[in-house]
């Protein structure tokens, strides 16, 4: 379970969430109020936006680790997660063999 949490880089995801929230309430809302726009605080839309951003970013981290295994073994061999702690499927001749 720890490997799955590490592969999505949870600290970065929390940082992204905090920055996104701060930008909304410290930059966007004051700017809109300055120009006379009325702000409707719809929490469900904010939650959906935050969730989508976090899930897309986590997916990008997973895809990056999946395809950069060779480079990661050279640059940071102590922190390789895919193929060491999480098994990677082997793809041969255009077909996927999940049991090899």
C-alpha positions as CSV (number, residue, x, y, z in Angstrom):
1,X,0.0,0.0,0.0
2,X,2.9,2.3,0.8
3,X,4.2,2.0,-2.7
4,X,0.9,3.1,-4.2
5,X,0.9,6.2,-2.0
6,X,4.5,7.0,-2.9
7,X,3.9,6.6,-6.7
8,X,1.3,9.3,-6.7
9,X,3.6,11.7,-4.8
10,X,1.1,12.6,-2.2
11,X,3.1,15.6,-0.9
12,X,3.0,17.2,-4.3
13,X,-0.7,16.6,-4.6
14,X,-1.4,18.3,-1.3
15,X,0.8,21.2,-2.4
16,X,-1.1,21.5,-5.7
17,X,-4.4,21.5,-3.8
18,X,-3.3,24.2,-1.4
19,X,-1.9,26.4,-4.2
20,X,-5.1,26.0,-6.2
21,X,-7.2,26.9,-3.2
22,X,-5.0,30.0,-2.4
23,X,-5.1,31.2,-6.0
24,X,-8.9,31.0,-6.0
25,X,-9.5,32.9,-2.7
26,X,-6.4,35.2,-2.7
27,X,-6.2,36.2,-6.4
28,X,-9.2,35.3,-8.5
29,X,-12.0,36.3,-6.0
30,X,-10.5,39.7,-5.1
31,X,-9.9,40.5,-8.7
32,X,-13.4,39.6,-9.7
33,X,-14.8,41.7,-6.8
34,X,-12.6,44.6,-7.9
35,X,-14.2,44.7,-11.3
36,X,-17.7,44.3,-9.9
37,X,-18.5,40.7,-10.6
38,X,-20.7,38.9,-8.2
39,X,-19.1,35.7,-6.8
40,X,-21.3,32.7,-6.3
41,X,-19.5,30.3,-4.1
42,X,-20.5,26.8,-5.4
43,X,-18.6,24.4,-3.2
44,X,-19.5,21.4,-5.3
45,X,-17.9,22.9,-8.4
46,X,-14.8,23.7,-6.5
47,X,-14.6,20.2,-5.1
48,X,-15.0,18.8,-8.6
49,X,-12.3,21.1,-10.0
50,X,-9.9,20.2,-7.2
51,X,-10.7,16.4,-7.5
52,X,-10.2,16.5,-11.3
53,X,-6.9,18.3,-10.9
54,X,-5.6,15.9,-8.3
55,X,-6.7,12.8,-10.2
56,X,-5.2,14.0,-13.5
57,X,-1.9,14.9,-11.8
58,X,-1.7,11.6,-9.9
59,X,-2.4,9.7,-13.2
60,X,0.4,11.7,-14.8
61,X,2.8,10.7,-12.0
62,X,1.9,7.0,-12.5
63,X,2.3,7.1,-16.2
64,X,5.7,8.9,-15.8
65,X,7.0,6.3,-13.4
66,X,5.7,3.5,-15.6
67,X,7.5,4.6,-18.7
68,X,10.7,6.0,-17.1
69,X,11.8,2.9,-15.3
70,X,15.1,2.6,-17.1
71,X,16.0,6.3,-16.6
72,X,14.9,6.1,-12.9
73,X,17.2,3.1,-12.3
74,X,20.2,5.2,-13.5
75,X,19.3,8.6,-11.9
76,X,17.7,7.5,-8.7
77,X,18.1,3.7,-8.2
78,X,17.1,3.8,-4.5
79,X,13.6,5.3,-5.3
80,X,12.4,3.1,-8.2
81,X,8.9,1.9,-7.4
82,X,7.5,0.4,-10.6
83,X,8.9,-3.1,-11.3
84,X,10.4,-3.3,-7.8
85,X,7.4,-2.9,-5.5
86,X,4.6,-2.6,-8.1
87,X,4.8,-5.2,-10.9
88,X,4.9,-4.0,-14.5
89,X,3.2,-5.9,-17.3
90,X,5.3,-7.1,-20.1
91,X,4.2,-6.1,-23.6
92,X,5.5,-8.3,-26.4
93,X,4.8,-8.2,-30.1
94,X,1.8,-5.9,-29.7
95,X,-0.1,-8.2,-27.4
96,X,-0.4,-7.9,-23.6
97,X,0.6,-10.9,-21.5
98,X,-0.4,-10.1,-17.9
99,X,0.6,-13.5,-16.6
100,X,4.3,-13.5,-17.7
